[in-house]
Amino acid sequence: MSSTAILWLRRDLRVHDHPALAAALEAADRVVPVFVIDDALLAGRWPAPNRAWFMRESLVSLSAALAERGAALRVLRGRPVDVLPAVAREVAAADVFLTRDATPYGRARDRAVAERLRAAGVRVHARRGLYVHEPDEVQAKDGRPFTVYGPYRRAWEALPRRVVLGAPDRIPGPPGARPDPMPDLGGPTADPALVPRPGEPAARERLAAWLERDVDAYAATRDRLDLEDGTSRLSQDLRWGLLSPLEVVERAGGAGDGRRVFAAELAWREFYAHVLWHHPRVLREPFQPAFAGLPWREDPVAFDAWREGRTGYPVVDAAMRQLRASGFVHNRARMIAASFLVKHLLLDWRLGEAAFMRHLTDGDVASNNGGWQWTASTGTDPQPYFRVFNPVLQGRRFDPDGAYVRRWIPELRRVPGAAVHEPWALDAAEQAAAGVRIGLDYPAPIVDHAAARQRALDVFGATKAAASPPR
């Protein structure tokens, strides 16, 4: 008698190195791939048209790859706790296979679905696949989770890795099954021409090109804002599981600083998933209790200026305009823009966290939260609170000729060289020659760097001192 298994897909939209898919094929004669469009995520805390569009287009690509192998992708909309049991009854599935999720919402959702399925006599099997090592797999010698990246990375590197799996040649489905039509989820707010092409085949092409051409220079280029190929641009592919992180690490492995630093950056992604797994409270509050009482300012005018790229600090504004135009921000620019919001403007990091998540095609709950709390000095293994990025110096260092700024801020395209990072210093004749009037065509700085830096030091220092127990 033949058996049927459901493969419940979420953030694993690929056929290569897919442990849940491999396990389903081993357990059953027929496999029914299912994707549930979950409105609790699409319209939840962080709705993002860019991610919804990228997900849909990647599903189109996945549906074609599955059809080529004999399977028909079911695409259904509703609450997973209702949809999965209904499909299991419809196809008489004895087993459901899925890839583990590390987010609090995902874990709660999966527990609820598993309980409903098991009550109906359906077995549920969770497999690895979103990370090289699972968030609860990396532990200190005493069994406790890590809160500092360095020791975590050493433990992460020391763990044995599973074998990378190939894509199956055949995925047999029920006779006569046809793929479901793909629903319209709306278009992106970003310019599609600026977003990497969705789908696993395009992601694999990007990976191959990166490994062949640029990874060996990564240690030297990863912070340069002006270099088109200084980073891998694989973040959206890892976020949606178009690429297996294990395959990426294995294929990028080898000698050289570039490959070593690239692997270490992938470990940061897994470190933040590890933190979120063990401390889900970080999605609502600072990891560091000492900064729970920070007196954040309320200044919607300043927040809008930051969000829309009108702070008067070109490298900050370029980052925010890149975000809105392309659904992506270079990591160095993310740090500079985030530091400006929390240190220069003293606005709550959670405002920035949400602003990023509304636009990022690669928006990952754990990585975004970890990055924001690191920059705000409230998170695990954070930068010290007294480290306040000078946006002018950051621009001059990582965009030395101003190409990044000029790309995203056309008002400043005629300002020559590094002067673009401090346009308010141009005199009237220089402004006229550059075709820009500071304060009219492009805003003057909304805060003075030195004064804002001192204010941040005073506020953070006083908050930390007040939280410290008396000696």
N, C-alpha and C positions, 0 to 999 in steps of 0.2 A: 504494500500500500504506500502510495507516494505521500510525502509530507511537505508542508508549506511553512516558510518562515518570513516574517516581516523584517525588513531593514529600515529602521526609523532614522532618517537623515536629519541633521540640524546644521551644525557648523563643520561638516565633513563632506563637502560637495565635490567628491573626487572618486575615481576608481582605482588609482594607484595607492599602494601601501595603506590599505583600509582594513584594519583588523576586524572590525565588526562585520564588514562585508565578507571577508574570508571565513569567519566563523559561521555566518549564515549559510554560505555555500557548502561548508563541511557538514552542517547539521541537517540540511533539508534538501529535497529534490527540486523545489521551486522557491524562488525568492521574489517577494513583492516589495520593491522600494517605495517608501512613503515619505512625503514631506508635508508637514502640517504648517500652514500659515497661521501663526498665533498672533491674534490682534492684541493680546496683552503685552507682547513685545513690540509690535509695529507701532502701536499708539500708546505705549506705556510711559515710563519715566523719561526716556530719551528717544522720542521718535526721530527718525532720520530718513528723509526721502532718498538721500544718496545711498545709504546702506540697503534700503528696500529695493531700489533699482538694481544695484550691483548684485544682490542676492538673486533677484528674479532672473537676470540675464545669465548668471552662473547656473541656475537651475535649468534654463533652456539648454545650455551646453551639456549639463549632466544628463538630462533626459535623452539627448541624442546619443551620448556615449553608452548609456544603459540599453537603449533600443538596438544599437549595433551589436550588442552582446546577447540580445534575446529577452531583455526585461523591459517592463513598462512602468515608468515612474507615475505613481499616484500623487497628485497635488491637491490637498484638501484644506479647507479653511475651518477653523473652529478651535475649541479648547482641546488640547491633546488628550486630556483625561477622558473626554467623550469620544474623540475621533478614533484613537488607536483601538480601544475595545470594539468599536463598531466595525472597523476594517478587519480585525482579527476574526470576528464572527462571520463576516461576509466571505472571507477567503479560507476559513477553517484553519487558521494558523495555529500551530502548537507552540511557536517560539517567536519572540521579538528580540532583535539584536539592535544595540545602539552604542554610540560613543559617549563616554562619560563627559559630563559638563561640570565645570568648577565654580560657576556662579551661584550665588544663593538662590536666585529665581530658578535656574536650571535644576539645581539639586532638589528643590521642593517639588517642582513640576515632575521630575522623574520618579520621585518617591510616590507621588499621588498616582501617576500612570501605572507604575509597577504594582501598587496595591490593587488597583482596579483589575488589571490583567490577571494577576495571580488568583484573585477571587473568582475569575472566570476560567481558571485552569490553564492559563497561558503562561509559559515560562519566560522570564525576562533575563537577558544577558547583557551586561554593560562591559564594554571593552575600551581599552586605551586608544588614543589616536590624535588627541588635540595637542599633546605635548611629547617631548622626548621622554621625560619622566613625569609620572603623575604627581599632582600637587601634594598628596599625602605619602608619597613614596620616598621623598628626600627628607631625611631626618638627621638631627645631631646624634652624637654617640649616646646621649642620655635619653633619646627618643623624643625630645621636644622639637617643635618646629623652629626654623631659623627666623631671625629678625634682621640679620645683617647679610648683605649680598655676598661679600667675599667668602666667608665660610660656606655659605649655601652653594656657591659656584664650585668650590672644591669638592664638596660632597656630590653635587650633580655630575661633575666630570668623572668621578670615581665609580659611579654606578654602571653596571653592565647594561648594554643596550640590546634590544631585541633585533631580529633580522628584518631588514626592509623587505616588504612584500611587493611582488609585481602586480600589475593589473590582470584580472582574470580574462581569459579569452571568451568565456561563455558565462552568462548569468541567466539560467533558465527561469522563465516565469510561467504563470498559468497560460494554458493554450488560448489563443485568440485575444489576449489582453492588449490593450492599446494605451499609450501614454495619455494622461489627462491633459486637457488644454491648460496653458499657463495663464493665470489671471493677470489682469492689468493692475499693477501696484503703483502706478504713477511714475512720472519721470523724476530725474535728479534735479536738485537745485544747482549743482555744479555743472560746468560745461562738460558734456560727455567726451569732447575731444581732449580734455585734460585729465580724464580718468583712465587708468590702465584698462585694457580690454578685459571684460569679465570672462570667467570660465576656466576650467582646468587646462585645456590645451594652451591657452594664452599664458597662463601662469607658469607652465612648464617651459615654454619658450623663454619667458623672462628669466627663469632660474638658470637655464642653460647659457643664455647670453651673459648673465652676471658672472657665472663661474668661469666662463671662457675668457671674459674681457676685463673685468673690473675688480674682482674680489681681492686680488693680491695687493692692490693699492688701498684697500679699505681703511687701514689704520691711519693713513695719511690724508684721506679724502673725506672721511665720514662726517666731519664737522663743517666742511666747506659748503656754504649756502649757494655759492655761485656755480657749482659744478653739477651738470645734469646727471652724470653717472657716478657721483660720489657715494651714493648709497644704493642698496639693492632694489628698492621700490617693491619689495615682496610682502609688505606688511598687510595689505588687504587680502593677499593670497593665503597667508597664514591665518588671518582672522576668520576667513570663511572656509578654511580647510581645503582650498583648492590645491594646496601643497601640504604634504606631510612634513611636520617640523623635523622628524627623525631623518627622513630622506634628505632634507636640506642640510642638516648638520653632517650627515655621513658624506654627502657629495662635496660639501665645502671643506671637509677635513683635509689636513695636510700641513706641510711646513710653511712657515712664513707668518709675519705679524698680522697681515691682512686677514688671513683665514682664522687665526687664533682670536683676534679681536671680534670678528664677525660672529664666531661661535659664542663668545662671551656675551655679546649683545642679545643673542637668542636666549641665553640663560637668564638675562634680566626679565624677559617676557615670562619665563616660567617661574622666576622668583616672585613676581607680583601675583601670579596665579596661586602660588603657594601661600602667600600672605593672605589673600582673599579667602582661600579655602579654610584656613585656620582662624582667621579673624574677620568674619563677614561684616562686623560692625563698622569696618572702615568705609563702607559705602554710605554711612550716615554721620560718622564722627571722626575726628582726628585719631590716628593711631597713637600719637603721643599725648597722654592725658594732661601733661603740663601745659599744652597749648589749647585745651578745650575752652578756656575762658578768653581767648583772644577777642578784643573789642573791635571786630571788623566794622568798617565804615559802611554807611548806606549812601551811595552816590550814583543814582541811575544815569545821570548825565555822563559821568566819567566812565561808567560801565559801557554805555552805548558807544562812546568814543573809542574805547578799547575794542569792543566787539566788531565795530564797523571799520577799523583801521584808520582812526582819525586822532591818534594821540599826539601827533607831531614828532614822534620818534620813528624815523623811517624803517628801521629793521623790525620794530614791533608791528608797525602798520602793514609792512609787506607780508609778515607772517599771517596776520589776520585776513588780509585780502587773498592770500594764497589759499587759506582754509575755505573761504566762501566761494572762490572761483573754481577750485579743483577738488575739494573734499579731502585734501591732504595737506600736511605741513611737515616740512623738514624737521627732524628731531631737535636739532640745535635751535631752530627758530621756535619750536614749541616751548623749549625751556626759557628762552629769552622773553617771549610773550607772556608766559605764565608767571615768571618772576616779576615782570612789570605789574601785572594785575595785583598780585598778593603783597608785593613789597613796596612798589612805588605808589600804588593806589590804595593799599590796605583794604582790598575787597576780598570777600570770602572765596577761598579756592573752589568751593562747591559751585559758585557761579561760573567759573571758568571750566570746570569739569563738565558741566551741563552744556555750555556753549560749544565746546569741542565735540561732544557726543552728538550734537544736533547736525553736525556737518561731516564728520570724519567717515569716509568709506571704510577705513580700517579700525573704526572705533571699537575698542575692546574694553569691557568694563574693568577688568583687573589692571591692565596696562595703563589705561587712562587715569584711573584713580591713583595708582602707584606713582605715576609721573607727576601728577598734580600735588600729591601730598609730599613727595620728595622735594619739589621746588618750593613748596610753602613751608618747609621745615617742620611739618606736622606729622610726617609719615615714618615708616620704618627705614632705618639707615638713611636719614635725610641729609641734605646739604645743611650745614650750620645756619642758624637763623641770621647770623651776621654777614652771610655771603649774599650780597645784593648785586646782581648783574648790572653793570653800566652799559646801557644799550648802545651808546656811541662806540665804546671800546669793543663791545661784542661785534658790532657791525664791521668795524675796521679790521678786526682780526679774522673773521670768518667770511666776510664778503669784501675783500680788500679793495677791489676796484669798483664796488657798488653795483655789479651786474644784477644781483638778486633783487636789490631794492628797485632798480630801474625797471626790471621786468614787471613787477607787481604794482608799482606806483608811477604811472605814466606822467603825472604832474612833474616828476623830478627827472624825467628821462634826459634832459639836457644839462643837468648839473654834472660837472666833470668829476671822474675818479672818486676818491674816498670822501670828498667834500659832501657827497650826497648823504652821508650819515649825520651831518650836522648842518643842515641847510639854513638854520636860523643865524648861523655865523656869517653867511654871505652878506656883503654890503649891498646897497641899493643897485649899484652898477652891475655887480655880479648876478644879482637876482634878475635884473632886466636881461642880461645876456643869456641867462638860462631859461628865460621865459616863465618864471615862477615868482609869485609874490607871497612871501611867507606871512601867514595870517589871513590871506585871501584865497589864493589858489591851492595852497597846502597849509594846514594848521600850524601855528606855533606850538611848542611843547605845552601840554596841559599841566605838567608839574615840573618843578626844577629838580634835577637828579640829586644834587647834594642835599637839598632840604628833605626830599622824599626818603632818601636813604637814611638820614638821621632819624626821621620820624619812625621808620620801620625798626631801626635798632632800639629806639627808646621803648616802643610798644612791645616788641617781642621780648626784649630784655626784662621789662617790668612784669610781663605776664609769666615768664618763666620763674622769675624770682618769687613772685607771689605764690606760685604753685609748689615751690620747694619747701620741704619741712624745715622748721627752725632748728638750728644746731643747739 
